[in-house]
């Protein structure tokens, strides 16, 4: 965890009290004392520092941070991902990695090889998938939470949604294991 992420709802005045895994990280990994500072960001907001104002080093851990958050927000990412819904265990890893890479939107779609039971996974609830996205943001020191859209029907997505969003992009690439061109080759063809 390279940044402590908080939500606007958690902030009271100019401070936040943490009692979850973030407090445990500050106590056990960072071994912070009162007066120390840690990197803090507000989800979909600015970044800054948090000064440790109080710390409980025994379980249950708790840390109160005084916040100094800048108002500059990173620009929206220019990369979106359309992904056939993978097995839930793989999706957990994918979500954190694409968030760390700076993907702005993730479209999860149905395809012929997607098992219908995958759509019933608890991971597809907003609370669950946002946790995995947050893990990626914490590693990348980013605050922009990717948006996730789910489309359970392939044909309506391809016929209705894809043409509408397609004009927003300079490049539209299809990654396929049997593809002949590398990513850099595909991008240089457009410029040459």
N, C-alpha and C positions, 0 to 999 in steps of 0.2 A: 504494500500500500504506500504510494508515493504522495498522496494528498488525502486529507480527511474531507469527505464530501458530506454536506448537510443540506437539508431542504429549508425553504423559506419558513415552513410551518414550525420547524424545530427552534428557530431563532427567537429569542425573547430579548427585546432591547438590542443590545450589541453583544450578547453572549449566547452560548448554547451549552446545555448539559448533556453529556453522552453517557449512556449506561450499557451499551451493547458492544459488539465486536470492535468498534472504533475506539472505545475507552480501553478495552483490553489491549489493543494494538499500541496505544499511546503509553500505557503502563508497562506492558511486558516487553514489547519490541523496541520502542523508542526510549523507554525508561526515562520519560520526561518528569521533571520536577516543577514545582511552582515557579513561575517566572520564565520558563523555557517557552520557545515558540515552535509551532508546527505549521506546515502548509495546509490551508483550508480553502475549500471552494464551495460555492452554492450551486446546486444542480440547476442548470440552465441560467446561471448567473455568473457573477464575477469570482475572482480568486484573490486571495490575500493571506494573512497570517492569523493564527489563533494563539493568544498568550495563555498558558496554563495558569488559571486563577486558583483552582482547587483540585486536588487529586486524592482519590481513595484507592490505595494500593492493595487492599484486601478485597476478596470477593464479597459481594458483587462490586466490580470495578465501576468507578464513576469519575468523570473528568469534566470540569467546567472551564470553558474557553472564552476569553474575551476576544471578540472578532474585530478585525480591521480588513474589510473586504473592499476591493476596488470595484469601480462601476464598469470597467471595460470588459465586455463579453466577447469571446472569440467569435469570428464570423461562422455562419452556418456551413457545415461541411458540404463539399460539392460532389461527394461520392455516395451513391445509393446502391443497394444490393437487392436483387431479386433472387430468392432462394427457395428451391423446392424443399418443403418441410422435411428435415432429416429426423432420424431417431432422436427422441428427447435427450438421451445422454450425450449425443454429439452436439445437439443444439445448445446445451449449456456451455460447452467449450467455444462454440462458434460465436455465440452472443458476446462473451467477454472479449474475444479476439477482435471482432469487427468493431466493437465500441472503442477498443484501444487503437485501432487503425484509423478511426475518425469517420466512420460511415454515418451519414445523416439520417437515412431512412432504410428500414429493412422491410421488404415485402416478402412475407412467407406465403407461398402458394402451394396448391395441390398439383400433383403431377401423377402420371400413370403408375409410377413405382412407390408412391407415398401410401403407406398403409393408413386406412381410415382411422384406425385406433390411435394413431399419433395425434390426431386433432383433439382427443379427449385428455391428453396429458395435463397434469396440474401445472407444468412449466409454462403453459400458454396463458395462464392468468397474469394480469398486469403486475401484481405484487411479486410473483415468482420471476418473471423474465427481467423485470427492472433490476432485481438484485444482481443478476449475472451481468447485465449491462453496466451497472455501477462498479462492479469489480474491474471491468476493463477500463473504465474512466479513471479509477483510482490508480491504476498502473501507468496510464498515459498522462497523468496530471491534466486531465481535461474535465470540463464541466458540462459540455453539451450532450445531453441524453438523446441517443438516437430514438427516432419514432419507429414504432413497429405497427405494421398493418398486416392483417391476416385475410387471405382470400382462399376460401375452401373450394372454389370452383375455378378450374383452369381456363376454360373457354371464355367466360365473361371477363376474366382478368385480361387475357390477351386481346380480346376484341374491344373492350370498353375502357379499361384503366390504362393499359400500356400505351395506346396511341395518345391519350391525353397527357400522360407524363413524359412520353418520349421526346417531345419537342423541347423539354427543359435541359437536355443534355447535349454536349458537343460530341462526346464519344458514347457509343453503346456497344459494349463488348459481351460476347458470349463465351464463357469459360467452359471448355469441354476437354476431358482427358485425351481424346483423340485429335485435338486441334493441331494444325500444322504450324501456326505462327506463335511466337512468344508474345508476351504483353508488350515489350518494347518494340518489337517488329510491327505489331498491329498499330501502335500509336504513331510510329514514324512514317508509316504508309500514308496516313492522313496529312502529315505535314510536308511530305515530299512531293 
